[in-house]
Amino acid sequence: MSWVELLGRLRGASWQYLLDDPRFGEENMQRDLALLEESTGPVLRLYSWRLPCLSLGYGQKDAWVDRGLCARLGVEVVRRPTGGRALLHQPDEITYAVVLPDAAGVSVQEAFEGIAALLAQALARLGLPVQTARTHHAPSSGAHPSCLAVAAPGEVVAGGLKLVGSAQVRRQGRLLQHGALPRRTDAELLARVIPGALPQSDLASIGFENLQAADLARAFAEVLRQQIES
């Protein structure tokens, strides 16, 4: 099954749109995981964080993480149920999670690019100067621990830099993809928590730091409806 065919199957489906209050890191990951395991229909969840939080990919090595330093800086450390690399979440960022309970047959990359395209179109509808990457934008070393160090094909970029870091997991045909849309970057904290962290884009750098989650949810719903009905 292709992504286009999956969109067709979503025609008439009742999407659940969740605008959650800020939670601690482990609570956010458990919430996403519960939606993956229990939702009977498609879900878009938008949320934020009570504290700065360093999230690690499910299988990512963590010997480089200075947990003592993170504790002193007030930064939580959690492991995501999804893959990918480390990401420093700030309390005021907008984090998204998309759950599709019946995505069997759609390749990981096709679903990844399809969801990212919906997100990019929703952001563009709100006036943000974003696009999706056509080729890899990566540092010279492929071993960099930061999720935002690499923009894979299809991911959302702004000004040549990755804007949204996303990751995905599948379980028995069910799909969870979540990612972070930073409002502003605390460059000093980022550099201390993720050594050698590279420059990244954020909403403040493109003039949209006041973007509201409710507006993004509305735009996403409008774009999704157009995609399904076209």
Backbone hydrogen bonds, N-H to C=O, Kabsch-Sander energy under -0.5 kcal/mol:
donor,donor_aa,acceptor,acceptor_aa,energy
6,L,2,S,-2.1
7,L,3,W,-2.5
8,G,4,V,-1.9
9,R,5,E,-1.8
10,L,6,L,-1.2
11,R,8,G,-1.2
13,A,10,L,-2.5
15,W,13,A,-0.9
16,Q,42,P,-2.2
17,Y,15,W,-0.6
18,L,16,Q,-0.6
18,L,44,L,-2.7
20,D,18,L,-0.6
20,D,46,L,-2.3
23,R,48,S,-1.3
28,N,24,F,-2.3
29,M,25,G,-2.1
30,Q,26,E,-2.3
31,R,27,E,-2.2
32,D,28,N,-2.3
33,L,29,M,-2.3
34,A,30,Q,-2.5
35,L,31,R,-2.1
36,L,32,D,-2.1
37,E,33,L,-2.2
38,E,34,A,-2.3
39,S,35,L,-2.0
43,V,99,V,-2.3
44,L,16,Q,-2.7
45,R,97,A,-3.0
46,L,18,L,-3.0
47,Y,95,T,-2.5
49,W,91,P,-0.9
50,R,23,R,-2.4
53,C,89,H,-2.3
54,L,76,E,-3.5
55,S,53,C,-0.7
55,S,87,L,-2.9
56,L,78,V,-2.4
58,Y,82,T,-3.2
60,Q,57,G,-1.3
65,V,62,D,-1.6
67,R,65,V,-1.2
70,C,66,D,-2.4
71,A,67,R,-2.3
72,R,68,G,-2.1
73,L,69,L,-2.1
74,G,70,C,-0.6
74,G,71,A,-0.9
75,V,70,C,-3.3
76,E,52,P,-2.7
76,E,74,G,-0.6
78,V,54,L,-2.4
80,R,56,L,-3.2
83,G,168,Q,-1.3
86,A,145,P,-2.7
87,L,55,S,-2.1
89,H,53,C,-3.5
89,H,87,L,-0.8
93,E,90,Q,-1.9
94,I,181,L,-2.2
95,T,47,Y,-2.8
95,T,93,E,-0.6
96,Y,179,G,-2.7
97,A,45,R,-2.1
98,V,177,Q,-3.3
99,V,43,V,-2.2
100,L,175,L,-2.2
103,A,173,G,-3.2
106,V,103,A,-1.9
107,S,105,G,-0.5
111,A,107,S,-2.4
112,F,108,V,-2.6
113,E,109,Q,-2.7
114,G,110,E,-2.2
115,I,111,A,-2.6
116,A,112,F,-2.1
117,A,113,E,-2.3
118,L,114,G,-1.8
119,L,115,I,-2.3
120,A,116,A,-2.8
121,Q,117,A,-2.6
122,A,118,L,-2.1
123,L,119,L,-2.4
124,A,120,A,-2.6
125,R,121,Q,-2.1
126,L,122,A,-1.0
127,G,124,A,-1.8
128,L,123,L,-2.2
130,V,128,L,-2.0
131,Q,157,V,-2.0
133,A,155,E,-3.1
137,H,151,A,-2.0
138,A,136,H,-0.6
142,G,140,S,-0.5
144,H,141,S,-0.9
147,C,86,A,-4.3
149,A,146,S,-1.2
150,V,147,C,-1.2
151,A,137,H,-2.5
152,A,150,V,-0.7
154,G,133,A,-3.8
155,E,152,A,-2.3
157,V,131,Q,-3.0
158,A,161,L,-3.1
161,L,158,A,-1.8
163,L,156,V,-2.4
164,V,156,V,-1.6
165,G,163,L,-0.5
165,G,180,A,-1.2
166,S,164,V,-0.6
167,A,178,H,-2.3
169,V,176,L,-2.2
171,R,174,R,-2.4
174,R,171,R,-2.0
175,L,100,L,-2.6
176,L,169,V,-2.4
177,Q,98,V,-2.5
178,H,167,A,-2.1
179,G,96,Y,-2.1
180,A,165,G,-2.0
181,L,94,I,-2.5
187,A,185,T,-1.3
190,L,186,D,-2.8
191,A,187,A,-2.3
192,R,188,E,-1.5
193,V,189,L,-2.3
194,I,190,L,-2.9
197,A,194,I,-1.6
201,S,162,K,-1.5
203,L,182,P,-2.6
204,A,183,R,-2.4
206,I,202,D,-0.8
206,I,203,L,-0.7
207,G,204,A,-1.4
208,F,203,L,-3.3
211,L,208,F,-1.7
216,L,212,Q,-1.8
217,A,213,A,-2.5
218,R,214,A,-2.1
219,A,215,D,-2.5
220,F,216,L,-2.7
221,A,217,A,-2.3
222,E,218,R,-2.0
223,V,219,A,-2.5
224,L,220,F,-2.8
225,R,221,A,-2.3
226,Q,222,E,-2.0
227,Q,223,V,-2.5
228,I,224,L,-2.6
229,E,225,R,-2.2
230,S,226,Q,-1.3
